[in-house]
Structure formats: structure tokens, C-alpha cells
Amino acid sequence: MAAVPEEVAQKVLARCRELGFALTGICGTDPSARASDLLSWLEDCQHGDMDFMTEAVDVRLSPRRLLDGARSFVMVADLYAARGEPGDAAVPASAGRIARYVRGDDYHRVMKRRLHALCDSLRPEHPGHKFRSFVDTAPVMERELAERCGMGWTGKNTMLIHPTLGSYILLAGFATTLELVAPPRQERMQDHCGTCTRCIDACPTDALTPYRLDARRCISYLTIEHRERVSTEFHAAIGEWLYGCDICQEVCPHNAPTPHGVRGCVGLVLDAYAPKRSTFDLLDVLGWDENDRRGAFNSSAMKRVTLTMMKRNAIIVLGNRARTEHDPMKRHLLRDAIVGIMWSAKEPELVRDTAKAVLTEIDAAIKGPAGESLE
């Protein structure tokens, strides 16, 4: 006897939980309710250099087009850090921070492996039906689909937020031609951001307005997606961030410790996401060749950043360190490293140009606003 849709749906969700996903849900393939927001964002060029956002817009607006005959989406989520996780300790003077989501294993691999296994198990049970999984690999608006699945709401910082688990969440899912019925208790969550603007106020580059991110000003975009020179307008604001940024999540009240601690959340963070490192030594990065980069990023989602981009980022952070270093000897050591890069014929033009711009900033800081030496 064929299983009724409710039974199939319950079975699929149970398997998702068995595979270790912290959140899961089912939704239909209705058109996006945020078409005007997406189109306006693109028209304002707030996607920056992310040209892939302008591709397959019709699929983003009508997700059923992702898979011929699609009738349902199953969404899943991993937590890559626990709500209430302590902030980073002081970062060494010659180091740069990396965002939490890349401190463990590559989430693409971790999530795809389980999703592929799930879809492979469903195909023989439902002959003739199709499945297509995705982890940042399909032109769908994953956060909106997750909202429909009752997994959280999209906050003012544009991140998906769960009321008890926070926002350190990675999303993935699959489309299917199966007609799956959402569980009776699955309800869309209300927005609990209220009047809070902590994320907007804390963003050092003013990239955020309520529920909208201007990627061109975002530290994560500038250090990960942008492949050209980073405007000096943003150098100081980048601070210690070598790759990505967590500021808008760190200040979010929904990521603060609960009154009863965070033990319930900690257990939902897979071992794969245990941090292997949270910083990189900037001088080491500046000495890397391509093999060094590949070795450092072998199991990490950081591999999308090229060697040239990584050195560009390291120079900017090193310049920030030098400008704020109170010990003249240490400051000159950092400055000398940048000078060496600026004059190195083996470095790409982008790296040398960044070094030149940062050196100008350091020297201006040493001389002070009136041109006098501060040493």
C-alpha cells in the first residue's frame, strides 16, 4: 500500500533528524513573496560584483522552476556555533580573524554528503520521482524557503534567526516532485527583531539598513567576494577581519546566552564544525605561495578566496595593526613587512597597490593630523 503524503513527509523529516540536521521543514513551491525586494536590490547594484545573483532570477522568483515538476521543498539547517558561545579572546598583534562559519570543515561537503545520501535513499522508494539537492549551489532564496518551513525569521541583519538557537545557521535543502505535506505543528515564525537595531548600529561600514544589506559595503563581501582593490574608505573599518565578519551576529540578542545556559544548543553543533583555527598569522599569509594556500584551506570553505585576495586582506589588516600599535619598534616591523611587499616584483599588481595605499595610511597615522611625528 502506497504511503499517503503525510506519512512520507514524516519519514523524510525523521531521516533528516537522524542525519543530524538541527532544523528541518517542508514547504511548497509558491512564487517568492519578495520579488520586489530582490529586483530593487539588484537594480540598485547592491549585489556588487556578485554577478551570479543576476543569473536565473526567474528561478529565484519562482522556485518551482528549479526542478521540472517540483511540488515540494525540504529545507535543513546545521548549526556551526552555539548560541552564547564566548567571543574571541584578544587576537595576537600579527594575526587576523576569520568568520566562525569557516573555522571548521567545509559546510558544503558536510551537508551535501548527507543530503545526497538522503535523496539516494528516497529514489528507489519513490520510482519516477525526482530530487535535486543544494547547498549554496542553486538559484533559490534559501532563507525565504526556510522561513516558510518555520525554521526562523529573516532579521534586520538579513540572517535567518531562530528564537532559541540563534543565527549561526547554515541552510541547505532539496526540491522534489513528491507532494509532501508540512507537519501540523509547523508554523511560520513571527519576526522578533522588534525595535532592536543593534546589528545596524554595530556594523562598522554602515552596510545595513533594516532587512537590507548593501553588499558593496559589507566586510564579508569585501574580503570574500570582491576581487579588486578594497577602497581605502573601508580599510580601518575592516579592523582584524581577514576573512568574513561576525559583528552583526555577535551583537544580536538572539545569540546571547539563555538564562539556563547553552547546553541544549551545544549538543546540536556537529563535531565537523569544531573550530580548527580562528586566526591566521598575517606575516605567514604574506609569505604564502599557491601550495601554501591550498594546504591551509584544504578542508575549509575558505578555498573560494584566491591567494591574491588573501594577501590583499592580510595587508589591510596588518596596516590596521600597525596604525594602532603603540610600540614604535613593533609598528616599524609591521610597516617594513608591507614595504617589502610593495617593492616585490613577484607580487601581483593588486597586492602591491594595496600595500602602497596601506603604507600611506600608516605614515599618516605616525605623523598625526598636524604632520608632526607621534614617535
C-alpha positions as CSV (number, residue, x, y, z in Angstrom):
1,M,0.0,0.0,0.0
2,A,1.4,3.4,-1.0
3,A,2.2,5.8,1.8
4,V,0.0,8.8,2.0
5,P,1.8,12.2,1.7
6,E,1.6,12.8,5.5
7,E,3.4,9.6,6.2
8,V,6.0,10.2,3.5
9,A,6.7,13.7,4.9
10,Q,7.1,12.4,8.5
11,K,9.5,9.8,7.2
12,V,11.6,12.3,5.3
13,L,11.8,14.7,8.3
14,A,12.7,11.8,10.6
15,R,15.6,10.8,8.3
16,C,16.7,14.5,8.3
17,R,16.9,14.4,12.1
18,E,18.7,11.1,12.1
19,L,21.3,12.6,9.8
20,G,22.0,15.3,12.5
21,F,20.3,18.3,11.0
22,A,19.4,20.8,13.8
23,L,16.3,22.1,11.9
24,T,14.2,20.9,9.1
25,G,10.9,21.6,7.5
26,I,8.7,21.2,4.4
27,C,7.2,23.9,2.2
28,G,5.6,24.3,-1.2
29,T,6.9,25.8,-4.4
30,D,4.9,29.0,-4.4
31,P,6.4,32.1,-6.1
32,S,8.6,34.3,-3.9
33,A,6.8,37.0,-1.8
34,R,10.0,39.1,-2.0
35,A,10.2,39.7,-5.7
36,S,10.1,43.5,-5.4
37,D,12.8,43.5,-2.7
38,L,15.1,41.3,-4.8
39,L,14.6,43.3,-8.0
40,S,15.1,46.6,-6.2
41,W,18.3,45.3,-4.6
42,L,19.6,44.3,-8.0
43,E,18.6,47.5,-9.7
44,D,20.4,49.5,-7.0
45,C,23.5,47.3,-7.7
46,Q,23.8,46.4,-4.1
47,H,24.9,42.9,-5.1
48,G,28.3,44.5,-6.1
49,D,30.4,42.1,-8.1
50,M,28.3,39.1,-7.4
51,D,27.1,38.7,-11.0
52,F,25.7,35.2,-10.2
53,M,22.9,37.0,-8.4
54,T,21.6,38.4,-11.7
55,E,21.5,35.0,-13.3
56,A,18.4,32.7,-13.2
57,V,16.4,35.5,-11.5
58,D,13.3,33.8,-12.8
59,V,14.1,30.7,-10.7
60,R,14.7,32.8,-7.6
61,L,11.3,34.4,-8.0
62,S,9.6,31.1,-8.9
63,P,11.5,28.3,-7.1
64,R,9.4,25.5,-8.7
65,R,11.4,26.2,-11.9
66,L,14.5,24.7,-10.2
67,L,13.2,21.2,-10.9
68,D,10.8,20.1,-13.6
69,G,7.6,19.1,-11.9
70,A,8.7,20.3,-8.4
71,R,6.0,20.2,-5.8
72,S,7.8,20.5,-2.5
73,F,11.0,21.7,-0.9
74,V,12.6,20.1,2.1
75,M,14.9,22.5,4.0
76,V,17.5,21.6,6.6
77,A,20.0,23.5,8.8
78,D,23.2,22.9,10.6
79,L,24.5,25.0,13.5
80,Y,28.1,25.9,13.1
81,A,28.4,27.6,16.5
82,A,26.4,27.6,19.7
83,R,24.2,30.4,20.9
84,G,26.0,32.2,23.7
85,E,29.4,31.0,22.5
86,P,32.1,33.2,24.2
87,G,33.6,35.9,22.0
88,D,37.1,35.6,20.7
89,A,39.9,36.3,23.0
90,A,42.3,39.0,22.2
91,V,43.8,38.4,18.8
92,P,47.7,38.4,18.6
93,A,49.1,41.6,17.1
94,S,50.3,39.9,13.9
95,A,47.1,37.8,13.4
96,G,43.8,38.3,11.5
97,R,40.4,36.8,12.4
98,I,38.2,34.6,10.3
99,A,34.5,34.2,10.5
100,R,33.0,31.4,12.6
101,Y,31.4,29.5,9.7
102,V,34.8,28.7,8.1
103,R,36.6,27.7,11.3
104,G,35.6,24.0,10.9
105,D,35.2,21.7,8.0
106,D,33.7,22.9,4.7
107,Y,29.9,23.0,5.3
108,H,29.3,22.3,1.6
109,R,30.9,18.9,1.9
110,V,29.4,18.2,5.3
111,M,25.9,19.0,4.3
112,K,26.0,17.7,0.7
113,R,27.2,14.3,1.8
114,R,24.1,13.8,4.0
115,L,21.7,15.3,1.6
116,H,22.9,13.2,-1.3
117,A,22.6,10.1,0.9
118,L,19.0,11.1,1.8
119,C,18.0,11.7,-1.8
120,D,19.6,8.4,-2.9
121,S,17.6,6.5,-0.3
122,L,14.3,8.1,-1.4
123,R,14.7,7.5,-5.2
124,P,14.2,3.7,-5.1
125,E,11.3,4.1,-2.7
126,H,9.5,6.5,-5.0
127,P,10.2,5.4,-8.6
128,G,9.7,8.1,-11.2
129,H,10.1,11.0,-8.7
130,K,13.0,13.4,-8.9
131,F,15.2,15.1,-6.3
132,R,17.6,18.0,-6.5
133,S,19.7,19.0,-3.5
134,F,21.6,22.2,-3.0
135,V,24.0,23.9,-0.6
136,D,24.7,27.4,-2.0
137,T,24.6,25.7,-5.4
138,A,21.1,26.6,-6.7
139,P,19.5,30.0,-7.6
140,V,16.9,29.8,-4.8
141,M,16.3,32.1,-1.9
142,E,17.1,29.7,0.9
143,R,16.2,32.0,3.8
144,E,12.8,32.6,2.4
145,L,12.2,28.9,1.9
146,A,13.5,28.2,5.5
147,E,11.0,30.9,6.8
148,R,8.2,29.0,5.0
149,C,9.3,25.9,6.8
150,G,9.0,27.5,10.2
151,M,12.8,27.4,10.8
152,G,13.2,31.1,11.8
153,W,12.7,34.6,10.5
154,T,15.0,36.8,8.5
155,G,16.2,39.5,10.8
156,K,17.3,43.1,10.3
157,N,20.8,41.9,9.6
158,T,19.3,39.7,6.8
159,M,20.4,36.5,8.6
160,L,17.9,33.7,9.4
161,I,17.3,33.8,13.2
162,H,15.8,31.0,15.3
163,P,14.4,32.2,18.7
164,T,16.3,29.6,20.8
165,L,19.2,28.5,18.5
166,G,20.3,32.0,17.3
167,S,21.6,32.8,13.8
168,Y,24.8,30.7,13.5
169,I,22.9,28.6,10.9
170,L,23.8,27.0,7.6
171,L,21.0,26.3,5.2
172,A,20.6,23.6,2.6
173,G,17.8,21.5,1.1
174,F,16.3,19.7,-1.8
175,A,13.5,20.1,-4.3
176,T,11.3,17.1,-5.2
177,T,8.4,16.1,-7.4
178,L,6.9,14.4,-4.4
179,E,3.9,16.2,-2.9
180,L,4.9,16.5,0.8
181,V,2.6,17.8,3.4
182,A,4.1,20.0,6.2
183,P,3.6,18.7,9.8
184,P,0.6,20.1,11.6
185,R,2.7,21.9,14.2
186,Q,4.9,23.6,11.6
187,E,4.1,27.3,11.7
188,R,5.8,30.3,10.2
189,M,7.6,32.3,12.9
190,Q,6.9,35.9,13.7
191,D,9.6,38.5,13.4
192,H,11.0,39.0,16.9
193,C,13.5,41.8,16.0
194,G,11.1,44.4,17.3
195,T,12.6,47.8,17.7
196,C,16.2,46.4,18.2
197,T,18.8,47.9,15.9
198,R,22.0,46.5,17.5
199,C,23.2,44.9,14.3
200,I,22.7,48.1,12.3
201,D,24.3,50.2,14.9
202,A,27.3,47.9,15.2
203,C,28.1,47.5,11.5
204,P,31.4,49.4,11.1
205,T,30.8,50.1,7.4
206,D,27.2,51.1,7.6
207,A,26.3,48.2,5.3
208,L,23.0,47.5,7.0
209,T,19.6,49.2,6.9
210,P,16.6,47.3,8.3
211,Y,16.3,44.0,6.4
212,R,18.6,45.0,3.7
213,L,22.4,44.6,3.1
214,D,24.4,46.7,0.7
215,A,27.0,44.1,-0.1
216,R,29.3,46.7,-1.5
217,R,29.9,47.9,2.0
218,C,29.9,44.6,3.8
219,I,33.2,43.3,5.3
220,S,32.3,39.7,4.4
221,Y,31.7,40.8,0.8
222,L,34.8,42.9,0.6
223,T,37.1,40.2,1.9
224,I,35.5,37.2,0.2
225,E,33.6,38.2,-3.0
226,H,35.2,41.4,-4.1
227,R,38.3,40.6,-6.3
228,E,39.6,44.1,-6.9
229,R,41.1,46.8,-4.7
230,V,39.2,47.5,-1.5
231,S,38.5,51.2,-1.2
232,T,40.6,52.9,1.5
233,E,37.3,54.1,2.8
234,F,36.8,50.7,4.4
235,H,40.3,49.8,5.5
236,A,40.1,51.0,9.1
237,A,36.6,49.5,9.5
238,I,37.8,46.1,8.4
239,G,39.8,46.0,11.6
240,E,41.0,42.5,12.4
241,W,38.8,40.7,9.9
242,L,41.0,38.7,7.4
243,Y,38.1,36.7,6.1
244,G,34.4,37.4,6.6
245,C,32.9,39.2,9.6
246,D,30.6,38.1,12.6
247,I,29.9,41.5,14.1
248,C,26.1,41.8,13.2
249,Q,25.6,38.3,14.7
250,E,27.8,38.8,17.8
251,V,25.7,41.7,18.9
252,C,22.4,40.1,18.2
253,P,20.4,39.4,21.4
254,H,19.2,36.1,20.0
255,N,22.8,34.9,20.0
256,A,23.3,35.8,23.7
257,P,23.3,33.1,26.4
258,T,20.0,31.9,27.6
259,P,19.1,32.1,31.3
260,H,19.6,28.3,31.5
261,G,22.9,28.3,29.6
262,V,23.6,26.9,26.2
263,R,23.9,23.2,26.8
264,G,20.9,22.3,24.7
265,C,22.3,24.2,21.8
266,V,25.9,23.0,22.1
267,G,24.8,19.4,21.5
268,L,23.3,20.4,18.1
269,V,26.7,21.6,16.8
270,L,28.3,18.8,14.8
271,D,31.9,17.8,15.5
272,A,32.7,18.7,11.9
273,Y,32.2,22.4,12.8
274,A,34.6,22.3,15.8
275,P,37.0,25.2,15.2
276,K,40.3,24.1,13.8
277,R,41.6,27.7,13.9
278,S,40.1,31.2,14.4
279,T,43.0,33.3,13.1
280,F,45.9,33.3,10.6
281,D,49.2,34.9,11.2
282,L,49.4,37.8,8.7
283,L,53.1,37.6,8.1
284,D,52.7,33.9,7.3
285,V,50.0,34.7,4.8
286,L,52.1,37.3,3.1
287,G,54.8,34.6,2.6
288,W,52.4,32.0,1.1
289,D,52.6,30.6,-2.4
290,E,49.7,28.8,-4.1
291,N,50.6,25.4,-2.5
292,D,50.5,27.0,1.0
293,R,47.1,28.5,0.3
294,R,45.7,25.1,-0.9
295,G,47.2,23.4,2.1
296,A,45.7,25.9,4.6
297,F,42.3,25.7,3.0
298,N,42.2,22.0,2.1
299,S,39.1,21.2,4.3
300,S,37.8,24.7,4.6
301,A,35.1,26.7,2.8
302,M,37.8,29.5,2.6
303,K,39.2,28.0,-0.6
304,R,37.0,30.3,-2.8
305,V,39.4,33.2,-1.9
306,T,42.4,33.4,-4.1
307,L,46.0,33.9,-3.0
308,T,46.0,37.4,-4.3
309,M,42.8,38.3,-2.4
310,M,44.1,36.7,0.8
311,K,47.3,38.7,0.6
312,R,45.3,41.9,-0.1
313,N,43.2,41.2,3.0
314,A,46.3,40.5,5.1
315,I,47.9,43.8,4.1
316,I,44.9,45.8,5.1
317,V,44.6,44.1,8.5
318,L,48.4,44.4,9.0
319,G,48.1,48.1,8.3
320,N,45.3,48.5,10.9
321,R,47.6,46.7,13.4
322,A,50.5,49.0,12.6
323,R,48.4,52.2,12.8
324,T,47.1,51.2,16.3
325,E,50.4,49.7,17.6
326,H,51.8,51.8,20.5
327,D,55.2,50.2,20.5
328,P,57.3,52.1,17.8
329,M,59.6,49.1,17.3
330,K,56.7,46.7,16.7
331,R,55.0,49.2,14.4
332,H,58.1,49.6,12.3
333,L,58.4,45.8,12.0
334,L,54.9,45.6,10.6
335,R,55.5,48.6,8.4
336,D,58.7,47.1,7.0
337,A,56.8,43.9,6.0
338,I,54.3,46.0,4.0
339,V,57.2,47.9,2.3
340,G,58.8,44.6,1.3
341,I,55.5,43.5,-0.3
342,M,55.1,46.9,-2.1
343,W,58.5,46.5,-3.8
344,S,58.3,42.8,-4.5
345,A,58.3,42.2,-8.3
346,K,56.8,38.7,-7.8
347,E,53.6,40.0,-6.2
348,P,50.5,40.8,-8.4
349,E,49.7,44.5,-9.0
350,L,46.6,44.3,-6.7
351,V,48.8,43.2,-3.8
352,R,51.4,45.9,-4.5
353,D,48.9,48.6,-4.9
354,T,47.1,47.7,-1.7
355,A,50.5,47.7,0.1
356,K,51.2,51.2,-1.2
357,A,47.8,52.6,-0.1
358,V,48.1,51.0,3.3
359,L,51.7,52.3,3.7
360,T,50.4,55.8,3.1
361,E,47.8,55.3,5.9
362,I,50.4,54.1,8.3
363,D,52.7,57.0,7.7
364,A,49.8,59.5,8.0
365,A,48.9,57.9,11.4
366,I,52.6,58.1,12.6
367,K,52.8,61.8,11.7
368,G,49.5,62.7,13.2
369,P,46.8,65.1,11.9
370,A,49.2,68.2,12.0
371,G,52.0,66.4,10.3
372,E,54.2,66.1,13.4
373,S,55.7,62.8,14.3
374,L,54.0,61.0,17.1
375,E,57.1,58.9,18.0
